[in-house]
Amino acid sequence: MINQNNKIVYVIFLSLLLGCKSQSRLTYWKMHNQTQKDLLAEKEYQKVAPKNLKITNNSVLIKFNIYPFKDKSLILDESDTISFENLSVDCGEINRRIPKSNRKITLRIDENIIIIPIKNNYNFIKVQGLNNDKWNIIYSQFFPKFECL
């Protein structure tokens, strides 16, 4: 039989568990209009990108903005550690290609875990980092040009 104290502990435990998995901390943006600069950036990227990071129809290119992750490590899908530690630049991106068949991307940084769904009609996902305690995620159908300000 469950007493009152056990009920309170159980409710607190469930609240913490569900709160950690909440997707309400994500801010999604969708980009649909490709500019001429975006098209040129995509063509240039395809020329210089290593084969494992080239753009394909059956994968999504995930782009991580360096600045918000500076001096940290990020774990991608529990298997790929991306280190932003000891980088000599503040501006730029680190890219990874994920098969669309994965259907989701799991990111862990510090104690934060987020799950980003992969949507078939988008080929690019840009992770901007935390802003006001929310992750900024940009879905794009075209290659999003990156500029340092």
C-alpha positions as CSV (number, residue, x, y, z in Angstrom):
1,M,0.0,0.0,0.0
2,I,1.3,3.5,-1.0
3,N,1.4,6.1,1.8
4,Q,1.2,9.8,1.3
5,N,5.0,10.4,1.4
6,N,5.5,7.8,-1.3
7,K,2.9,9.4,-3.5
8,I,4.7,12.8,-3.2
9,V,8.1,11.3,-4.1
10,Y,6.5,9.4,-7.0
11,V,4.9,12.6,-8.4
12,I,8.1,14.6,-8.0
13,F,10.0,11.8,-9.8
14,L,7.6,11.7,-12.7
15,S,7.6,15.5,-13.0
16,L,11.4,15.5,-13.2
17,L,11.5,12.6,-15.6
18,L,8.9,14.1,-17.9
19,G,10.4,17.6,-17.6
20,C,13.8,16.4,-18.8
21,K,12.3,14.9,-21.9
22,S,10.2,17.9,-22.7
23,Q,10.4,19.3,-26.2
24,S,9.0,22.6,-25.1
25,R,12.6,23.9,-24.8
26,L,13.0,23.8,-28.6
27,T,12.4,26.7,-30.9
28,Y,11.9,25.6,-34.5
29,W,12.4,27.8,-37.6
30,K,11.6,26.7,-41.1
31,M,13.4,28.3,-44.1
32,H,11.7,27.9,-47.5
33,N,13.2,30.7,-49.7
34,Q,16.6,30.1,-51.2
35,T,18.5,33.3,-52.2
36,Q,21.2,33.4,-54.9
37,K,23.8,33.6,-52.1
38,D,22.5,30.4,-50.6
39,L,22.6,28.6,-54.0
40,L,26.2,29.7,-54.5
41,A,27.2,28.7,-51.0
42,E,25.7,25.2,-51.6
43,K,27.6,24.8,-54.9
44,E,30.8,25.8,-53.2
45,Y,30.1,23.5,-50.3
46,Q,29.6,20.5,-52.6
47,K,33.0,21.3,-54.3
48,V,35.0,21.4,-51.1
49,A,33.1,19.0,-48.7
50,P,34.6,15.6,-47.9
51,K,32.7,12.7,-49.4
52,N,31.2,11.7,-46.0
53,L,29.7,15.2,-45.7
54,K,28.4,15.7,-49.2
55,I,24.7,16.5,-49.6
56,T,22.5,13.5,-50.6
57,N,18.7,13.0,-50.9
58,N,18.6,10.2,-48.3
59,S,20.5,12.1,-45.6
60,V,20.2,15.3,-43.6
61,L,23.2,17.6,-43.0
62,I,23.2,18.9,-39.5
63,K,25.1,22.1,-38.9
64,F,26.3,23.1,-35.5
65,N,27.2,26.8,-34.9
66,I,30.5,26.8,-33.0
67,Y,30.0,29.9,-30.8
68,P,27.2,28.6,-28.4
69,F,29.1,25.3,-27.8
70,K,32.6,26.8,-27.4
71,D,34.7,24.9,-24.9
72,K,32.2,22.0,-24.6
73,S,31.6,18.6,-26.1
74,L,28.4,17.5,-27.7
75,I,27.4,13.8,-28.0
76,L,25.4,13.1,-31.2
77,D,23.2,9.9,-31.2
78,E,25.2,8.4,-28.3
79,S,28.0,7.5,-30.6
80,D,29.7,10.6,-32.1
81,T,31.4,13.1,-29.8
82,I,31.9,16.5,-31.3
83,S,34.4,18.6,-29.4
84,F,34.2,22.3,-29.4
85,E,37.0,22.5,-26.9
86,N,40.2,24.4,-27.6
87,L,39.0,25.8,-31.0
88,S,40.9,28.8,-32.1
89,V,37.8,30.3,-33.8
90,D,34.6,31.7,-32.4
91,C,32.7,31.8,-35.7
92,G,32.0,28.9,-37.9
93,E,30.2,25.6,-38.1
94,I,30.8,21.9,-37.6
95,N,28.8,19.6,-39.9
96,R,27.6,16.0,-39.7
97,R,25.5,13.9,-42.1
98,I,22.7,11.7,-40.7
99,P,20.7,9.2,-42.6
100,K,17.0,10.2,-42.9
101,S,16.1,6.6,-42.0
102,N,17.2,7.4,-38.4
103,R,14.1,9.5,-38.1
104,K,15.5,11.5,-35.1
105,I,18.7,13.0,-33.8
106,T,19.6,12.8,-30.1
107,L,21.9,15.5,-28.7
108,R,23.5,15.6,-25.3
109,I,25.5,18.6,-24.0
110,D,26.3,18.9,-20.3
111,E,23.1,17.7,-18.6
112,N,20.8,18.7,-21.5
113,I,19.4,16.1,-23.8
114,I,17.2,17.0,-26.8
115,I,15.6,14.9,-29.5
116,I,15.3,16.5,-32.9
117,P,12.9,14.8,-35.4
118,I,14.2,14.3,-38.9
119,K,11.6,15.5,-41.4
120,N,11.8,14.0,-44.9
121,N,11.1,17.2,-46.7
122,Y,14.0,19.0,-45.1
123,N,17.7,18.3,-46.1
124,F,19.4,20.6,-43.6
125,I,19.1,21.2,-39.8
126,K,21.0,24.0,-38.2
127,V,21.5,23.9,-34.4
128,Q,22.2,27.4,-33.1
129,G,22.5,26.5,-29.4
130,L,20.8,27.8,-26.4
131,N,19.0,31.2,-26.3
132,N,16.9,32.1,-23.3
133,D,17.1,28.5,-22.1
134,K,15.7,27.2,-25.5
135,W,17.4,25.4,-28.2
136,N,17.2,27.1,-31.6
137,I,16.7,24.6,-34.4
138,I,16.4,25.7,-38.0
139,Y,15.0,23.3,-40.7
140,S,15.8,24.1,-44.2
141,Q,15.0,22.7,-47.6
142,F,18.1,24.3,-49.1
143,F,21.7,24.8,-47.9
144,P,21.6,27.6,-45.3
145,K,24.5,30.0,-45.9
146,F,26.5,30.8,-42.8
147,E,28.1,34.2,-42.3
148,C,30.2,35.5,-39.4
149,L,29.2,38.9,-38.2
